[in-house]
């Protein structure tokens, strides 16, 4: 079965990497944006357009991912339990991390510019021979 030719990008959001395809939904660490607001992610590390793959060093020049904020929420509770045996010490804590849901609208790649031909350099003049000094 041949692989589907789908355009996707690897994007860095808040120090984490996410695979973004057009129409996909991403659950990312909390961003301080209102619901329904558009965001342009320009920290693109890699882009695959179905034919070729462009890797950035560290970013792909001119590549952008446009997304819309769907909503904000909190993840399920993570329980942290500490205990020391035979000492009567036990602590139980919970933590819920905030997140933001994004929907990817578009992936843009900068068009490759044709390489400019370097201008012809003038021929270098031969170096003058050093003169010998008489003693």
N, C-alpha and C positions, 0 to 999 in steps of 0.2 A: 504494500500500500504506500503510495508516494506521500511525502510530507506536505501538509498544507502550506501554501505560501501566504503567510500572515505577517503583517508588519508589526513589530513590537520593539520596545525600548526598555533598557534597564535604567531606572531613575534613582537618584539619591535624594531621600526625603528625611530630614531630621537625623542624618547619620545612618540610616538604614536603606538597603537597596530593595527596590520593588520592580517586578516585571509588569510593564504597562502595555496593554493592547487596546485598540480603539473599542470603546463600549464596555471595557472591563471595569470592575469596581475594586477599589483598593481600600484596605483598612490600615491607616497610617497613624503614627503617634499624633496627639492632639495638636491642631493648628489653630491659631487665633484668627479665624475668619468666620463670617456669618454664613448661614445656610443659603444655598443658591448662588453664592459668589463664585466667580471664575478665578482660577489660579493658573499661572504659567510657570511650569517647572523647567528651568533651563540647565539644571545640573544633571545632564544626560551622560551616562557612562558608556553606553553601547546602543547602537540602532541596527536592526535587521529589517530590510525592506522586502524580503521575499526572494531576492536575487543575491544581494551582497550584504556583508556585515561590516559596519564601521565601528572601530574601537577608539575611544578617546584616550588622551594622555594628559590629564585625567578626564577631561570632558570632550565630547564630540562638538566641534565648532559649528555653531549655527543650528543645532538641533534643539527643538522645544517640544514639550508635551503640555497640552492644554487640558485642564480638568475642572470639574464643577464640584463644589462641596455639597454633599447630599445631606448629611446630618452628623451630629456628635453623640457620643455615648460613652458608656463605661463597660469594660470587659468583665468577665465573670470573676468572682472573688478568689484570690490566691491566699491560702492559709499558711501562716508561718507559725510553727510550734517549736518551742524550746523547752528542754527538760534536763534536769540534772538528777541522776538517780540517787536515791536514799537521802536527799537533802530537802525534799518538800518544795522544790522549785519547779514551777511549770508556768509558761507564758504562752498564750495563744493570741496571735494578731492576724488581721485580715487586711488585704489591700486590693483596691480596684483601680486599674489604670484607665485613664481617659484616652479616647481614640476619636478619629475623624474618618468618615467614609467619603471617598472621592470617586467620581465617575469620569473615566478618561474620555474626552471628546475628540481629540485630534493629536496626531504625531506629525511634526514637521521636520524635514531634513533640508539643510541648506544645499542648494544646487552647486555641484562641483564646477568651479571656474576653470576654463582652459588654461593650461600652464603658459605663462608669458615667456616668449623666447628672450634669452639674455641678449643685450645689445653687444655688438661686436666690439671687442676691446682693441685699441690701437696696438700695433706691434711694438714691443718693448725695444728701446734702443740698446745696442750693446754697451756694456759698462766700459768706462774709460780705464785704460791700464794705468796703474800707479807709476809715478815717475820715480826713477832711482836718484837718490841724493849722492853727490860727490863728496868724498872725504879728503 
